[in-house]
């Protein structure tokens, strides 16, 4: 069984029903290895030519509709759920549900959850279909389970820029299902409550407080160091869902009113290499995805 459900039959049916001639495929980094096989099958079973977006992709805030405008008639975007944005090209979102077993890891996590009675659950798009199983398991083991939602996310879903679904749940502990540290770190910072993260791929189960405290110490140290900065670069992302030029101009004025220099830098993909030519600047303010400042 494939690790992710790419819903190829549904995608092909949609492309044929729309009589699409040029279709764009877009993937986050973890799904890009699926691109060639999917493109091959789509071109075999439809009349469409496939154009794969090979640029990095970080979320539904980063759909390639602007770059592919005039090139494709339709985009299939994998790995995320839609945001309340107006896309310039019709876009189909496929969650790419993970085909993973979670029960054994939940049983292992019970020992670390024994002192908590009310548990809130959060996850990402690939694991939303596991929520019912997780709720049933925890309730069968005597736990009270709560799942939140927000206007721009599905029930139980958190995004790197949106943790509203875990707000005001009154839980004793938050259980995150997914890989990596960024989302459970965000939950910890947002709720100030214990967070236990289960990686359904590796089976790793980790409590986030020590990691979060280390990240906070690093961030506070950099904030202190930033007090010495007099020349600033203000980074604006050209990605539609991250574009905050108004905010950047407000920050520029604020810094200049304090006697500092500030220059706005507009870029698509924010990374350290892009900033190398601007080392005359002593510090940078990121108005794009909040993950950028954490994933250094």
NUZAMAR-58695 format. One record per residue: residue in three letters; x, y, z of N, C-alpha, C in turn. Coordinates in steps of 0.05 Angstrom, whole numbers. Each point is the difference from the previous one (the first is absolute). Layout:
N
<pt ALA; <X; Y; Z>; <X; Y; Z>; <X; Y; Z>>
...
END
This chain:
296
<pt UNK; <17; -24; 0>; <-17; 24; 0>; <18; 25; 0>>
<pt UNK; <-7; 19; -17>; <15; 25; -1>; <-3; 16; 27>>
<pt UNK; <20; 15; 6>; <0; 14; 26>; <-21; 22; 0>>
<pt UNK; <-6; 12; -24>; <-20; 21; -1>; <-20; -6; -22>>
<pt UNK; <-25; 8; 5>; <-21; -4; -19>; <-1; 25; -18>>
<pt UNK; <9; -2; -24>; <2; 23; -18>; <-26; 4; -16>>
<pt UNK; <-20; -18; 4>; <-26; 2; -12>; <1; 4; -31>>
<pt UNK; <16; -16; -12>; <5; 2; -29>; <-26; -2; -16>>
<pt UNK; <-17; -19; 6>; <-24; -4; -15>; <-18; 25; 1>>
<pt UNK; <-2; 12; 24>; <-17; 24; 2>; <12; 23; -16>>
<pt UNK; <27; 3; 1>; <13; 21; -15>; <-4; -3; -30>>
<pt UNK; <3; -25; -10>; <-3; -5; -28>; <-29; 5; -9>>
<pt UNK; <-19; -8; 16>; <-28; 4; -6>; <-6; 30; -2>>
<pt UNK; <11; 16; 19>; <-4; 29; -1>; <12; 13; -24>>
<pt UNK; <25; -8; -7>; <13; 11; -23>; <-15; -6; -26>>
<pt UNK; <-10; -25; -2>; <-15; -7; -24>; <-27; 14; -1>>
<pt UNK; <-13; 4; 23>; <-26; 13; 0>; <2; 29; -8>>
<pt UNK; <23; 13; 6>; <4; 28; -7>; <13; 3; -27>>
<pt UNK; <7; -22; -13>; <14; 1; -26>; <25; 17; 2>>
<pt UNK; <15; -4; 21>; <24; 16; 5>; <22; -8; -21>>
<pt UNK; <14; 20; -10>; <21; -5; -19>; <28; 3; 12>>
<pt UNK; <2; 17; 20>; <26; 4; 14>; <-6; 0; 30>>
<pt UNK; <12; -19; 14>; <-6; -1; 29>; <27; 3; 15>>
<pt UNK; <-1; 16; 21>; <23; 4; 18>; <-2; -18; 24>>
<pt UNK; <22; -12; 8>; <1; -16; 24>; <19; 14; 20>>
<pt UNK; <-8; 1; 25>; <17; 13; 20>; <0; -17; 25>>
<pt UNK; <24; -2; 12>; <4; -17; 23>; <18; 13; 21>>
<pt UNK; <-5; -5; 26>; <20; 7; 20>; <24; -19; -3>>
<pt UNK; <22; 7; 13>; <25; -15; -4>; <-3; -30; 5>>
<pt UNK; <-15; -7; 20>; <-2; -28; 8>; <-16; -17; -20>>
<pt UNK; <-14; 12; -19>; <-16; -15; -20>; <11; 3; -28>>
<pt UNK; <21; 15; -4>; <11; 5; -27>; <8; -26; -14>>
<pt UNK; <8; -20; 15>; <9; -25; -13>; <-23; -14; -14>>
<pt UNK; <-24; 8; 5>; <-24; -11; -13>; <-5; 13; -27>>
<pt UNK; <13; 22; -6>; <-8; 17; -22>; <2; -14; -27>>
<pt UNK; <22; -13; -6>; <4; -12; -26>; <-20; -22; -6>>
<pt UNK; <-4; -18; 20>; <-19; -22; -3>; <-28; 11; -5>>
<pt UNK; <-8; 21; 15>; <-27; 11; -4>; <-2; 14; -27>>
<pt UNK; <20; 15; -8>; <0; 13; -26>; <-3; -21; -23>>
<pt UNK; <15; -22; 3>; <-1; -21; -20>; <-28; -11; -3>>
<pt UNK; <-13; -6; 22>; <-27; -12; -1>; <-21; 20; -9>>
<pt UNK; <3; 25; 8>; <-19; 21; -9>; <2; 4; -30>>
<pt UNK; <24; 1; -11>; <3; 4; -29>; <-9; -25; -15>>
<pt UNK; <2; -23; 12>; <-8; -25; -12>; <-31; -2; -2>>
<pt UNK; <-13; 10; 21>; <-29; -4; 3>; <-17; 24; -7>>
<pt UNK; <13; 22; -7>; <-15; 24; -8>; <13; 12; -25>>
<pt UNK; <-11; 21; -11>; <11; 15; -22>; <18; 23; 9>>
<pt UNK; <4; 2; 26>; <15; 23; 10>; <30; -3; 0>>
<pt UNK; <14; 22; -3>; <28; 1; 4>; <5; 9; 29>>
<pt UNK; <18; -14; 14>; <5; 6; 28>; <24; 18; 3>>
<pt UNK; <-2; 21; 15>; <22; 17; 7>; <3; -2; 30>>
<pt UNK; <23; -10; 9>; <5; -3; 29>; <14; 25; 10>>
<pt UNK; <-11; 12; 21>; <14; 22; 14>; <23; -11; 17>>
<pt UNK; <24; 5; -8>; <23; -11; 14>; <11; 18; 22>>
<pt UNK; <-12; 24; 3>; <8; 18; 21>; <-8; -11; 27>>
<pt UNK; <13; 9; 21>; <-9; -7; 27>; <-29; 9; 5>>
<pt UNK; <-15; -16; 15>; <-28; 7; 6>; <-4; -4; 30>>
<pt UNK; <-12; 20; 13>; <-1; -1; 29>; <-29; 0; 11>>
<pt UNK; <-20; 0; -17>; <-27; -1; 10>; <-20; 11; -21>>
<pt UNK; <-25; 1; 9>; <-21; 11; -18>; <3; 30; -4>>
<pt UNK; <18; 12; 16>; <7; 28; -4>; <19; 4; -24>>
<pt UNK; <8; -23; -11>; <22; 0; -19>; <-8; -14; -26>>
<pt UNK; <-25; 1; -7>; <-9; -13; -25>; <12; 15; -24>>
<pt UNK; <8; -16; -20>; <15; 12; -23>; <-18; 13; -21>>
<pt UNK; <-23; 11; 9>; <-18; 11; -20>; <11; 24; -14>>
<pt UNK; <15; 17; 13>; <11; 23; -13>; <22; -8; -20>>
<pt UNK; <18; -18; 8>; <22; -9; -17>; <-11; -15; -24>>
<pt UNK; <-21; -15; 4>; <-11; -17; -22>; <-22; 13; -15>>
<pt UNK; <-7; 25; 6>; <-21; 14; -13>; <7; 3; -30>>
<pt UNK; <-18; -8; -17>; <5; 0; -29>; <15; -24; -10>>
<pt UNK; <8; -17; 18>; <15; -25; -8>; <-18; -24; 4>>
<pt UNK; <-15; -1; 22>; <-18; -23; 5>; <-28; 9; 3>>
<pt UNK; <-19; -18; -4>; <-29; 6; 4>; <-10; -9; 27>>
<pt UNK; <16; -16; 14>; <-10; -14; 24>; <24; -8; 16>>
<pt UNK; <-2; 2; 27>; <22; -8; 18>; <-10; -21; 19>>
<pt UNK; <16; -21; 4>; <-5; -19; 21>; <22; 4; 21>>
<pt UNK; <-9; 8; 24>; <19; 8; 21>; <-2; -22; 22>>
<pt UNK; <22; -12; 5>; <1; -23; 19>; <10; 8; 28>>
<pt UNK; <-11; -13; 20>; <11; 2; 27>; <-11; 21; 18>>
<pt UNK; <-19; 15; -10>; <-12; 22; 17>; <-30; 2; -5>>
<pt UNK; <-13; 14; 18>; <-28; 7; -4>; <-2; 29; -8>>
<pt UNK; <-21; 8; -14>; <-1; 28; -10>; <-3; 20; 22>>
<pt UNK; <11; 24; -6>; <-3; 23; 17>; <-22; 18; -12>>
<pt UNK; <-11; 18; 15>; <-20; 19; -11>; <13; 22; -17>>
<pt UNK; <13; -9; -21>; <13; 18; -19>; <-14; -2; -27>>
<pt UNK; <4; 19; -17>; <-12; 0; -27>; <23; -8; -19>>
<pt UNK; <-1; -25; -10>; <20; -10; -18>; <-6; 7; -28>>
<pt UNK; <20; 8; -16>; <-5; 10; -27>; <-4; -23; -20>>
<pt UNK; <7; -24; 8>; <-4; -24; -17>; <-16; -20; 16>>
<pt UNK; <-20; -13; -12>; <-15; -21; 15>; <20; -20; 12>>
<pt UNK; <-4; -6; 26>; <20; -16; 14>; <-15; -22; 16>>
<pt UNK; <10; -24; -3>; <-10; -23; 14>; <20; -7; 22>>
<pt UNK; <-10; -2; 25>; <18; -7; 22>; <-3; -29; 8>>
<pt UNK; <22; -14; 2>; <0; -28; 8>; <16; -2; 25>>
<pt UNK; <-12; -10; 22>; <14; -1; 26>; <24; -19; 0>>
<pt UNK; <-1; -20; -17>; <21; -21; 1>; <0; -14; 27>>
<pt UNK; <-22; -13; 6>; <-3; -13; 26>; <21; -21; 4>>
<pt UNK; <12; 0; 23>; <21; -19; 7>; <-11; -28; 7>>
<pt UNK; <10; -20; -12>; <-8; -28; 6>; <18; -10; 23>>
<pt UNK; <-7; 8; 24>; <16; -8; 23>; <-18; -12; 21>>
<pt UNK; <12; -17; 17>; <-14; -11; 23>; <8; 16; 25>>
<pt UNK; <-20; 7; 15>; <5; 17; 23>; <-5; -14; 27>>
<pt UNK; <-15; -22; 0>; <-9; -12; 26>; <24; -8; 18>>
<pt UNK; <20; -13; -11>; <22; -9; 16>; <14; 24; 14>>
<pt UNK; <3; 22; -15>; <13; 23; 11>; <-17; 14; 22>>
<pt UNK; <-27; -1; -4>; <-18; 10; 21>; <3; -16; 25>>
<pt UNK; <1; -26; -3>; <3; -17; 24>; <26; 6; 15>>
<pt UNK; <21; 5; -15>; <26; 7; 12>; <-2; 27; 14>>
<pt UNK; <-15; 19; -12>; <-2; 27; 11>; <-17; 1; 26>>
<pt UNK; <-16; -20; 4>; <-18; 0; 24>; <15; 4; 26>>
<pt UNK; <24; -11; 2>; <16; 3; 24>; <7; 29; 5>>
<pt UNK; <6; 15; -21>; <6; 28; 3>; <-25; 18; 3>>
<pt UNK; <-23; -12; -6>; <-25; 15; 3>; <-15; -7; 26>>
<pt UNK; <11; -18; 16>; <-15; -10; 23>; <-8; 21; 20>>
<pt UNK; <15; 21; 2>; <-6; 21; 20>; <-19; 21; -11>>
<pt UNK; <-9; -3; -25>; <-18; 20; -12>; <-27; -12; -6>>
<pt UNK; <-21; 14; 6>; <-27; -10; -5>; <-13; 12; -24>>
<pt UNK; <6; 25; -7>; <-12; 14; -23>; <21; 5; -21>>
<pt UNK; <-3; -12; -23>; <20; 1; -21>; <-11; 13; -25>>
<pt UNK; <14; 20; -10>; <-7; 12; -26>; <18; -12; -22>>
<pt UNK; <-12; -5; -23>; <14; -12; -22>; <3; 20; -23>>
<pt UNK; <24; 0; -12>; <5; 17; -24>; <18; -15; -19>>
<pt UNK; <-3; 7; -26>; <16; -14; -20>; <2; 17; -25>>
<pt UNK; <12; -11; -21>; <2; 13; -26>; <-17; -14; -20>>
<pt UNK; <-1; 11; -25>; <-19; -10; -20>; <2; -30; -5>>
<pt UNK; <25; -11; 0>; <3; -28; -7>; <-11; -19; 20>>
<pt UNK; <-7; 9; 24>; <-8; -18; 22>; <-28; 6; 11>>
<pt UNK; <-15; 18; -13>; <-26; 7; 10>; <-19; -24; 0>>
<pt UNK; <4; -19; -18>; <-17; -23; -2>; <4; -19; 24>>
<pt UNK; <21; 4; 15>; <6; -17; 23>; <-13; 9; 25>>
<pt UNK; <-13; 23; 0>; <-10; 12; 25>; <-21; -17; 13>>
<pt UNK; <-19; -11; -15>; <-21; -16; 12>; <12; -24; 15>>
<pt UNK; <19; -13; -12>; <13; -23; 12>; <14; 8; 26>>
<pt UNK; <13; 23; -1>; <15; 10; 24>; <-19; 7; 23>>
<pt UNK; <-22; 13; -7>; <-20; 7; 20>; <-12; -25; 13>>
<pt UNK; <-8; -19; -17>; <-11; -25; 11>; <19; -14; 18>>
<pt UNK; <25; -1; -7>; <20; -14; 16>; <3; 14; 27>>
<pt UNK; <3; 26; 0>; <5; 15; 25>; <-25; -1; 18>>
<pt UNK; <-24; 2; -12>; <-24; -2; 16>; <-4; -28; 12>>
<pt UNK; <7; -20; -15>; <-1; -27; 10>; <19; -5; 24>>
<pt UNK; <20; 17; 1>; <20; -1; 22>; <-5; 21; 21>>
<pt UNK; <-25; 10; 1>; <-8; 17; 22>; <7; 29; -2>>
<pt UNK; <8; 9; -24>; <8; 28; -3>; <-23; 17; -12>>
<pt UNK; <-2; 25; 9>; <-17; 19; -13>; <15; 13; -23>>
<pt UNK; <-12; 1; -24>; <14; 10; -23>; <-14; 24; -12>>
<pt UNK; <15; 20; -7>; <-11; 24; -12>; <15; 6; -26>>
<pt UNK; <-15; 9; -20>; <13; 7; -26>; <-12; 27; -8>>
<pt UNK; <17; 19; -7>; <-9; 26; -8>; <1; 4; -30>>
<pt UNK; <-9; 23; -8>; <0; 7; -29>; <2; 30; -2>>
<pt UNK; <5; 10; -24>; <1; 28; -5>; <-12; 6; -28>>
<pt UNK; <-3; 25; -6>; <-13; 8; -25>; <16; -9; -25>>
<pt UNK; <26; -1; 2>; <17; -7; -23>; <12; -28; 1>>
<pt UNK; <-7; -16; 19>; <11; -27; 2>; <-23; -20; 5>>
<pt UNK; <7; -25; -5>; <-19; -22; 6>; <1; -6; 30>>
<pt UNK; <-20; -15; 9>; <-1; -8; 28>; <25; -15; 8>>
<pt UNK; <14; 9; 21>; <24; -13; 9>; <25; 7; -14>>
<pt UNK; <-2; 18; -21>; <23; 6; -16>; <15; 25; 10>>
<pt UNK; <26; -2; 0>; <17; 24; 5>; <17; 5; -25>>
<pt UNK; <6; 25; -5>; <18; 8; -21>; <25; 13; 13>>
<pt UNK; <21; 3; -16>; <24; 13; 11>; <-5; 29; 8>>
<pt UNK; <-21; 12; -12>; <-6; 28; 6>; <-27; 4; 14>>
<pt UNK; <-12; -22; 8>; <-27; 2; 11>; <-5; -23; 21>>
<pt UNK; <0; 8; 25>; <-5; -19; 21>; <-27; 6; 14>>
<pt UNK; <-18; 13; -14>; <-25; 8; 12>; <-17; -24; 9>>
<pt UNK; <4; -23; -13>; <-16; -24; 6>; <6; -11; 28>>
<pt UNK; <22; 8; 12>; <6; -9; 27>; <-4; 21; 21>>
<pt UNK; <-13; 22; -7>; <-5; 22; 18>; <-23; -6; 19>>
<pt UNK; <4; 7; 25>; <-21; -1; 21>; <-14; -27; 2>>
<pt UNK; <15; -22; -2>; <-11; -27; 2>; <0; -10; 29>>
<pt UNK; <16; 13; 17>; <0; -8; 28>; <11; -28; 5>>
<pt UNK; <18; -9; -17>; <10; -27; 3>; <24; -1; 20>>
<pt UNK; <4; -23; 11>; <23; -4; 18>; <25; -4; -16>>
<pt UNK; <-3; -12; -24>; <23; -6; -17>; <-10; 0; -29>>
<pt UNK; <18; 7; -18>; <-6; 0; -29>; <16; -22; -13>>
<pt UNK; <-14; -17; -15>; <12; -22; -15>; <1; 7; -29>>
<pt UNK; <24; 1; -11>; <4; 6; -28>; <8; -25; -15>>
<pt UNK; <-13; -4; -23>; <7; -23; -17>; <13; 11; -26>>
<pt UNK; <25; -7; -5>; <13; 9; -24>; <30; 0; 4>>
<pt UNK; <15; 6; -21>; <29; 0; 1>; <11; 28; 4>>
<pt UNK; <25; 1; 10>; <13; 26; 4>; <-7; 13; 26>>
<pt UNK; <15; 22; 6>; <-4; 14; 25>; <-16; 26; -3>>
<pt UNK; <-2; 10; -24>; <-11; 27; -3>; <-29; 3; 10>>
<pt UNK; <-17; -18; -8>; <-28; 2; 8>; <-4; -4; 30>>
<pt UNK; <11; -21; 12>; <-3; -3; 29>; <13; 22; 15>>
<pt UNK; <22; 11; -10>; <12; 24; 12>; <-20; 23; 0>>
<pt UNK; <-13; 4; -23>; <-19; 22; -2>; <-23; -4; 20>>
<pt UNK; <-9; -24; 3>; <-22; -6; 19>; <9; 7; 28>>
<pt UNK; <24; -8; 7>; <11; 6; 27>; <2; 30; 5>>
<pt UNK; <10; 15; -20>; <3; 29; 3>; <-27; 14; 1>>
<pt UNK; <-19; -11; -15>; <-27; 12; -1>; <-16; -5; 25>>
<pt UNK; <3; -24; 11>; <-18; -8; 23>; <14; 2; 27>>
<pt UNK; <27; -1; 0>; <15; -1; 26>; <-8; -24; 16>>
<pt UNK; <-8; -22; -13>; <-8; -24; 13>; <18; -23; -9>>
<pt UNK; <1; -23; 15>; <16; -23; -9>; <-9; -10; -27>>
<pt UNK; <20; -7; -17>; <-6; -11; -26>; <16; -26; -4>>
<pt UNK; <-14; -21; -8>; <12; -25; -7>; <-3; -5; -30>>
<pt UNK; <21; -5; -14>; <0; -4; -29>; <5; -29; -7>>
<pt UNK; <-17; -12; -17>; <4; -27; -10>; <6; 2; -29>>
<pt UNK; <23; -11; -8>; <7; -2; -29>; <-10; -26; -10>>
<pt UNK; <-20; -1; -17>; <-12; -25; -9>; <17; -15; -21>>
<pt UNK; <22; 12; -8>; <18; -13; -19>; <24; -14; 14>>
<pt UNK; <11; 14; 20>; <23; -12; 14>; <-8; -13; 26>>
<pt UNK; <-24; 7; 10>; <-8; -10; 26>; <11; 16; 23>>
<pt UNK; <15; 21; -6>; <12; 17; 21>; <-22; 14; 16>>
<pt UNK; <2; 0; 26>; <-19; 14; 18>; <16; 19; 17>>
<pt UNK; <-5; 25; -2>; <16; 20; 15>; <-17; 21; 13>>
<pt UNK; <9; 8; 24>; <-12; 22; 14>; <15; 25; -7>>
<pt UNK; <-14; 22; -5>; <12; 23; -14>; <12; 22; 18>>
<pt UNK; <-4; -2; 26>; <8; 23; 16>; <29; 7; -1>>
<pt UNK; <18; -21; 2>; <29; 6; 0>; <8; 12; -27>>
<pt UNK; <-10; -11; -22>; <7; 11; -26>; <-10; 29; -2>>
<pt UNK; <-25; 5; 8>; <-11; 27; -2>; <15; 20; 17>>
<pt UNK; <8; -9; 24>; <16; 18; 17>; <27; 8; -13>>
<pt UNK; <12; -20; -13>; <25; 6; -14>; <-4; 20; -23>>
<pt UNK; <-21; -4; -15>; <-6; 18; -22>; <-6; 28; 10>>
<pt UNK; <-14; 2; 22>; <-7; 26; 12>; <25; 14; 9>>
<pt UNK; <19; -14; 12>; <25; 12; 10>; <15; 11; -24>>
<pt UNK; <1; -15; -22>; <13; 10; -24>; <-13; 25; -11>>
<pt UNK; <-27; 0; -1>; <-14; 23; -10>; <4; 24; 17>>
<pt UNK; <-2; -3; 27>; <4; 23; 18>; <28; 11; -3>>
<pt UNK; <20; -18; -3>; <28; 10; -4>; <2; 17; -25>>
<pt UNK; <-14; -8; -21>; <2; 15; -25>; <-16; 26; 2>>
<pt UNK; <-21; 0; 16>; <-15; 25; 4>; <18; 20; 15>>
<pt UNK; <15; -10; 20>; <19; 18; 15>; <21; 11; -19>>
<pt UNK; <11; -18; -17>; <20; 8; -19>; <-11; 21; -20>>
<pt UNK; <-25; -3; -7>; <-13; 18; -20>; <-1; 28; 10>>
<pt UNK; <2; 4; 26>; <-1; 28; 11>; <24; 16; -10>>
<pt UNK; <21; -13; -9>; <24; 14; -9>; <-1; 6; -30>>
<pt UNK; <-20; -10; -14>; <-2; 3; -29>; <-10; 28; -7>>
<pt UNK; <13; 13; -20>; <-9; 26; -10>; <-7; -1; -29>>
<pt UNK; <7; -21; -14>; <-7; -3; -29>; <-16; -26; -4>>
<pt UNK; <-25; 4; -8>; <-18; -23; -2>; <-8; -6; -29>>
<pt UNK; <-4; -26; -5>; <-13; -9; -24>; <-28; -11; 7>>
<pt UNK; <-20; 9; -13>; <-27; -9; 5>; <-9; -19; -23>>
<pt UNK; <-3; -25; 6>; <-5; -20; -20>; <-30; -3; -6>>
<pt UNK; <-7; 3; -25>; <-28; -4; -9>; <0; -23; -20>>
<pt UNK; <-18; -19; 5>; <-2; -22; -19>; <-20; 7; -22>>
<pt UNK; <7; -8; -25>; <-18; 5; -22>; <-22; -21; -2>>
<pt UNK; <2; -21; 16>; <-21; -21; 0>; <-26; 12; 9>>
<pt UNK; <-21; -6; -15>; <-26; 14; 5>; <-9; -2; 29>>
<pt UNK; <2; -24; 11>; <-10; -4; 27>; <18; 11; 22>>
<pt UNK; <24; 10; -8>; <19; 11; 20>; <7; 29; -5>>
<pt UNK; <-12; 12; -20>; <7; 27; -9>; <-11; 21; 20>>
<pt UNK; <18; 14; 13>; <-8; 20; 20>; <16; 26; -4>>
<pt UNK; <-4; 12; -22>; <15; 25; -6>; <-9; 23; 18>>
<pt UNK; <-26; 1; 6>; <-9; 22; 18>; <14; -2; 27>>
<pt UNK; <1; -24; 11>; <14; -4; 25>; <29; 8; -2>>
<pt UNK; <13; -7; -22>; <29; 6; -3>; <4; 30; 0>>
<pt UNK; <-18; 15; -14>; <3; 29; -1>; <-4; 12; 28>>
<pt UNK; <-18; -11; 15>; <-5; 10; 27>; <25; -5; 18>>
<pt UNK; <12; -23; -3>; <24; -7; 15>; <23; 19; -8>>
<pt UNK; <2; 4; -26>; <21; 18; -11>; <-2; 28; 13>>
<pt UNK; <-25; 11; 0>; <-4; 26; 12>; <7; 0; 29>>
<pt UNK; <-9; -21; 14>; <6; -2; 29>; <30; 1; 6>>
<pt UNK; <15; -15; -16>; <29; -1; 4>; <13; 27; -7>>
<pt UNK; <-9; 11; -22>; <11; 26; -8>; <-6; 22; 20>>
<pt UNK; <-24; -1; 11>; <-7; 19; 21>; <18; -2; 24>>
<pt UNK; <12; -23; 4>; <19; -5; 22>; <28; 6; -8>>
<pt UNK; <4; 12; -24>; <27; 7; -9>; <16; -22; -13>>
<pt UNK; <-13; -21; -8>; <14; -23; -12>; <-5; 1; -31>>
<pt UNK; <17; -15; -14>; <-4; -4; -28>; <-16; -26; -4>>
<pt UNK; <-18; 0; -20>; <-17; -24; -5>; <-6; -1; -30>>
<pt UNK; <5; -24; -11>; <-5; -4; -29>; <-16; -25; -4>>
<pt UNK; <-20; 2; -18>; <-18; -22; -6>; <12; -18; -21>>
<pt UNK; <1; -26; 5>; <10; -20; -19>; <-23; -19; -7>>
<pt UNK; <-7; 1; -26>; <-22; -17; -10>; <12; -25; -13>>
<pt UNK; <-9; -24; 9>; <11; -25; -11>; <-22; -21; 1>>
<pt UNK; <4; -21; -17>; <-19; -22; 0>; <8; -21; 21>>
<pt UNK; <24; -11; -2>; <9; -21; 18>; <20; 12; 20>>
<pt UNK; <-7; 2; 25>; <17; 12; 20>; <19; -21; 11>>
<pt UNK; <26; 5; -4>; <20; -18; 12>; <26; 15; 4>>
<pt UNK; <18; -10; 16>; <25; 15; 6>; <16; 8; -24>>
<pt UNK; <2; -18; -20>; <16; 6; -24>; <-10; 25; -14>>
<pt UNK; <-26; 4; -1>; <-11; 23; -14>; <8; 26; 14>>
<pt UNK; <6; -2; 26>; <6; 24; 16>; <30; 7; -1>>
<pt UNK; <17; -18; -10>; <29; 5; 1>; <8; 26; -13>>
<pt UNK; <-11; 9; -22>; <8; 25; -12>; <-6; 25; 17>>
<pt UNK; <-17; -4; 21>; <-9; 23; 15>; <12; 0; 28>>
<pt UNK; <25; -10; 3>; <12; -2; 26>; <8; 27; 12>>
<pt UNK; <-3; 21; -16>; <4; 27; 13>; <-22; 5; 21>>
<pt UNK; <-23; -13; -5>; <-21; 2; 20>; <6; -18; 24>>
<pt UNK; <-7; 9; 23>; <9; -14; 25>; <-22; -18; 11>>
<pt UNK; <-24; 3; -9>; <-22; -17; 10>; <-23; 0; -20>>
<pt UNK; <-17; -20; 3>; <-23; -2; -19>; <-25; -5; 16>>
<pt UNK; <-22; 12; -10>; <-27; -5; 10>; <-15; -15; -21>>
<pt UNK; <-11; -23; 8>; <-15; -16; -19>; <-30; 5; 3>>
<pt UNK; <-13; 9; -22>; <-29; 3; 1>; <-14; -23; -13>>
<pt UNK; <15; -19; -10>; <-12; -24; -14>; <-7; -21; 21>>
<pt UNK; <2; -25; -8>; <-8; -23; 17>; <16; 1; 27>>
<pt UNK; <-14; -3; 22>; <14; 0; 26>; <20; -23; 4>>
<pt UNK; <-3; -20; -17>; <18; -23; 2>; <29; 8; -7>>
<pt UNK; <3; 20; -17>; <26; 7; -10>; <19; 8; 23>>
<pt UNK; <-10; 15; 19>; <17; 9; 22>; <7; -23; 20>>
<pt UNK; <-16; -21; 0>; <5; -22; 18>; <18; -21; -13>>
<pt UNK; <-4; -5; -26>; <15; -21; -14>; <27; 11; -10>>
<pt UNK; <16; 12; 19>; <25; 11; -10>; <22; -20; 0>>
END
